[in-house]
Amino acid sequence: MWDPGKYLDYADLRARPFYDLVSRIGAAAPRRVVDLGCGPGNLTVSLRDRWPSAALECSDSSPEMVAAARARGLDAELLDVRDWKPAPDTDVVVSNAVLQWVPDHAALLRRWASTLPEGAYLAVQVPGNFNAPSHALTRSLAASPAWASRLAEVALREDDAVSTPVEYANLLADAGCDVDAWETTYVQPLTGPSPVLEWITGTALRPIHAALTDAEWEQFRASLAPLLREAYPPRPDGVTWFEFRRVFFVARVSA
């Protein structure tokens, strides 16, 4: 279950990749703009502001996130991203921090590229930090004797959950698109007693939380917290630097 409130912790830092992504979309007057995986809708509203004359379509697979987006006045739909099909007038598709949860999303990207109209933009951002200490330590703890039996069925993202910018560029170029692909590592200043733990609680730790009882969840967090503090030590001023790599591409369907 997604927690919109927890996800919005560090909202400014989580929003920056979205704005970096959509700034590279060159559409002047799109007919329809789609946000796949809109979350609580706090970023989707900026698409409405940028293209006020476009039909705005948004969806998410989480009922909690859809409810939060609807509370912002968005006509959000409960939908698995794998089931989405573009309407004929779809000129912009944005998918921000979603496809890392979808195995074999390369096939999904090929399908979208083949069904979007000529000139449409497909803009995607995925986190590429699954080999970072935050995630490696989580996987190691989950696989330890204390937790392996309880978490054996939990699917945690591995480092190959997403491709490289070049791999995405080749995939979309082969599908008939003009592609702009890149990656950025954000050095994020976090504060608080366990800031990296709080950051990943809203995202990467969600499957673990769902698999444990409340008491077990607190025990897991208590075991993970010192490991993360050692890997990400705070500065004397209280700031913890959290490096976070993200992969981007904007593909435009060509003739």
N, C-alpha and C positions, 0 to 999 in steps of 0.2 A: 504494500500500500504506500502510495506517495503521500507525503505530508507537505502541503503547499507552504505552510508557515516555516517549517524547517528548510525547505528548498530556497525560500526567499532570504534566509540568513546570507549575509555577504552578497546581497542582491546586486550591488554596483559592480562587484568583481565578476559575478556570473553573467552580467549583461554585456560586459565589454566585448567578448568574442562575437556576440550576436550583432552588435553595431559594426564591428570590423568586417563581418561577413556581408551584411546587407549594403554597406557602403560601396561594395564592388558590383552591385547589380545596376546595370545601365538602363533599365526600363523606364521610359518617360511617362507613358500613360497606359499601363497594363489594364486589360479588361477584368481579369480575375487574379487575385493574389491569394495564395494558399499557405498556411502555416501548419505543417505537420509535426505534431508533438508540441502543441502550444503551451503546455504547462498551465500555470495559473493566469496566463494572458497578459502579464505585466509588460511583456515585450511585443506581443501581437498588436497591442494598441498603437505602437509606433508605426506599424505597417499601414494601419488605417489613416494615421495622420499624414504619412508620406504620400499615399495614393488615395485620397478621399473619394475619388470618382470610381474606384475599382470595387467590384464585388469582393468581399473579404470572406474567405472560407478558412475555418480553423478546427482542429480536432486533436484529441489526445486519447490514449488508451486507459488513463486513470480516471475513474469517476470523481475522485476528490479534486483532481486538477480541472476537470471539465466544469465542476460546480463552481470552483474559484474563478474560472474564466468567464462563466456566465454571470457571476456576480459583478464583473467589470463591464457588463453590457455587451459581451461578445456572444454571438450565436454559435457557441462551440458544440461540436458533435463528439460523442463517444465512439472512437474508431481505432482499430489496430492499423498502424501505418502500412502494414503489408496488404491490407484490403482496400487501400485508397486507389481510386482511378481518376485521372484528370478529366475534368469537363473540357469540351472543345475550345472554350475561350480562356483556358488557363495560360497566363503569360508569365507568372512568377510563382515559383515554389520554393519555400524556405523550410529547411529541416535543421534545427539547431540542437545539437547534443541529444540525438535520438537514435541514430542508426547503429551506434555502438552496442545497443541492446538487441539488434536484429542479426542473427547468424546469416551468413551468405547474403548480406545486403547488396553485394555487387550485382546479383541477378535482378534485384529490385531496381537499382539504378539504371540498368540496361533497359528494363521494361518502361520505366518512366521516360527515358530519353527517346524511346521508340514511339511513345504515344502522345508526348507533348507536341503542340503545334510548332511550326517553324518560327524561330525568333524567341521562343520561350526561354526563360532563365531558370536554372535549377541551382540553388545555393545551399550548400551543406557544410556544417561544422560538426566535427566529432572530437571528443577528448582523445589524446594519444599518449596518455601518461600511465598506462596500466602496468608498466614495468618500474614505475617510480617507487621509492621506499614505502609510501603510504599504502599502495596496493599490494606490493610484494609482502610486506609485513602482515597485512590482513589475510592474504592467502596462506601464509605460513602458519599463522595462529589458528586459522580455521582447519588446517590439516593436522594440527598437533594432536597428540593422544587425548588431551582434555576435551577437544571439540570435534574430532573427526567423525565420531558416530552420529552426532547431532546435525552436522552440517555436510554430510556426505553427498546429499542430493542438491545442495545449493550451487548454482552455476555462477561463478565469479569470473569477471572479465579478465582474460589473459592479454598479454602484450600484442597478440596477433588479432585482437578483436576488431581492429581497424587497419587499413592499409596506409601506405606512405602517400605523400602528395603526388609523386611520380606515378605510382600505381593507379591512383584515381584519375590522374590526367590521361594516362594511356587508355584506361577503361572507357572514359567518356569520349575521348577523341576517336576511338574505334567505333563508338556508337553514333558518330556523326555530329559531334559537338565541338565548338570552340571552347577551350578550357583555360581558366586561370586557377592555378592551384598553389598553395603555400602552407607553411606551418609557422607557428609562433609559440615561443615559450614565455609565458607571463610569470614574472617574479612578483608574487602577490604578498602584500603585507597583511598578515593576520594577527589578531590580538586575542587575549584571553588565556585561561589556564591550560586548555587543551584545544587550541584552535584548529589544528589539522584534523583531529578526531571529529570536531563539530562540523567541519566542512564535508568530510566524506560520509558522515551520518546521513546527510540529506540526499546522497546519491549512491556511492559505491557500497555502503553498508546496508542499504535497504533490503536486499535479498536475505542477508543474515538476520536482520531484525525480524523479518517476517517468519523465519524458521524457528525462532526461539521464544520461550516464554518471557514474560517481563523480567523475572528474576535472572534468567539465563542471559538475557540481553544486557542487563546491568553488569553481570559478571564478565561478559565478553568485552564490553567497553572498558571496564576497570583493568583488564589484562592488556588491552591494546594501547591504552593511553600512555603508559610509561615508555613503551617501545617507540611510539610516534614522537614523544617529547625528546627522546635520545636522538632519533633520526633528524628531527627538525628542532634544534635547540633555539630557545628565544634569545634575542639580543638583550643587553642590559636595559634598553628602553622599553622592553616588553613586546617588541615586534618579532614575529616569527615569519621568516621568508619561506613561502611555499611555491616552489617552481611547478608550473602546470603547462604542459605541452598540449597544443590543440592543432588539428589538421583541418584545412579549409579547401573548398573548391567551389567555383562558380562556373557552371557550364551553360553555354547558349546553344540551343538546337539550331543547326545550320541546314541549308537546303539539301 
